[in-house]
Amino acid sequence: MRTSTLLPLLLLSLTLTAPLSSSAATPTPTLLRETVHDILPKYGLPKGLLPDSVDSYTPVGPGGDFEVELKRPCYVRFSDLVYYEKKIKGKLSYGRITDLKGIQAKKFFVWVAITGIAADESNGTIEFDAGFLSENLPERLFESIPTCKNRACGHHHRKALPSDEFGASDGIVAEV
């Protein structure tokens, strides 16, 4: 008679604890997941280096590799007009992004590929490398997350060369 009393109690305890243990294994909702804009400041970089249209990103790997995918290619105006390709890749370390691909800036009448970004906390500036050229801009320009625009707003539309459209971008872009 004693085992017949324990069996219902055992079954009742299993049904009460099962939902608790299965909910603990449920992944965190995506609303609580960190965004790439949350991660950049942890690496000493401002959150506004990337536009608001981030669709997905791969977490920083052991070698610092990361990849960000935007909903669509777009333009943002900082001190210069900047073009973001749909996919942006690079290597992230504290205060620096190297081997950067997928971001171009318009300097005078030429689009140049941004190959690196570095934060200089002592000066409060962000340095952008474009091959052998570089430019320092105030960090305050990148404090807020910029809005992605479909068009260059008052500038000639950007027409990418076939090499830019289908893979290895060399930063050469024609104006139409």
N, C-alpha and C positions, 0 to 999 in steps of 0.2 A: 504494500500500500504506500510505502514511503517513496518508491521510485515513480509511482503514478502521480504523486504530488509534485515531485521535482521536475518531471518532464515538461509540464505546462509552464512552470516558472523559468526553466531554461530557454524554452522557445520564446517566451515573452521578453526575456532579457536580450536575446539575439535580435529580435525584431526592433527593439528600442535602440540598440547600439548600432545596428547596421547602417541606418541613414547617416549617423554621425561620422562613421568611418568612411563611407563613400563620399560624403561632402568634403572631407578633408583632402581627398585625392583629386577633387575637381580642380582644374586649372583656374588661375586667377582671371577674372573677367578682363577683356581687352581694355576696358575703360580705366583700369587701375595699372596697366602696364606702362612703363616709362616710354616716353616718346624720344625721338632723336634730339629734339629740342631740350629735353631734360638732361640728356647725356652730355651734350657739348660743354655746359658749364662745369661738369665733373672733371673734364679734361682741360680746364682753364681757357675755354673758348666761349665766345658769346653765343647765345641761343639763336640770334638772328642771322647767322651765316647762311642758313637754309630757309627757303620760303615756306609758306604755310601749306603748300599742296603735297606734302610728303604722304605717299600712299603706303609705303612699307620701308623697312630697313632691316639689314642683318646686323645683329649685335657685333661688337668689336671682337675679332678673333684673337688668338694668341699672338700673332705677328702684328696686330693693330689693324688688319684689313677690315674694311667696312664697305657696305654698299647701301645706297639710298635710292629708292625709286619714287619718282614724283608721279602724280596723276597724269601729267602731260608736261611737255617742255614749256618753259615760260620765261618771262622777263621780269626783272626787278630793277628799280633805279635806286642806287646809293649815291655816291658822288659821280659815278659813271653808270652807264647802262650795262646790266649783267644778264647774260643768257644762261639758263640752267637747262641742260639736256634732261631727258626723261630718266636716265640712269646716271648716278654720280658715284664714283669709286675713289678710294684712297687708303692711306695708312694713317691711323690716328694714334698719337702719343700725347703726353701732357703738353699742352700749349702749342701743338703743331699738327698740321695735316700735310703729308708728303705724298708723292706719286698720285696727285689729284688728277682726275679725269672727269669731264662732264660740266665744267663751268668755264664760261668765256666772258671777257669784259671788252667793251668797245672803247678803244683809245684812239682819239681823233677819228679816222675813217676806217680803222682796221679792227677786226675782232682778234683778240689774243687769248690763248688758252691759259687759264690759271692753273699752275702746276703745284703750288704749295701755299699754305697759309700758316702764319705764326703769330702768336700773341706776345706782345712785349708789355708785361704788367707794369714795369717801371715807368714807361712812357705813356701807358694807356692807349696803345696803338695796336693795330692789326696790320701785319705786313703780308702783302699778296705778291707771290712770285709768278712771273710769266716768262719762263726761259731765263735769259740773262737780265731781264728787267724786273724791277720790284717797285712797289708803291706802299707807303704807310698811310693808313686812314685812322681817324679817331675811333676808338672802340665804341663810343656812344652811338655811332651810326648803326650798330648791330645789336643794340640792347633789346629791341622788340622784333618779333617775327614778321618779316615782310610779306605782303600779299602778292601772290603770283598773278601776273597779267598775261593774257593771251597774245597781246600785241605790244610792240615797242613804244607805243604812245608818242606820236609826233616824230618818230625817226623812220628812216627807210626800213622796210621790212627786211628781215634777215633771211637770206636764201643760202642754205648750206650746200656745199659741194657734195657730190656723191660719196666721197670718202668719209665725210662727216655724217651723212645720213645712214650709212650702212656699216658702221664699225669704227675702225681706228681713226679717231679724229686727230688731225694734225694742227687744228686751230686755224686753218685757212678758211676764210668765209668770204663770199662775194656779196656785194650790195646790189640791190635792184632798184 
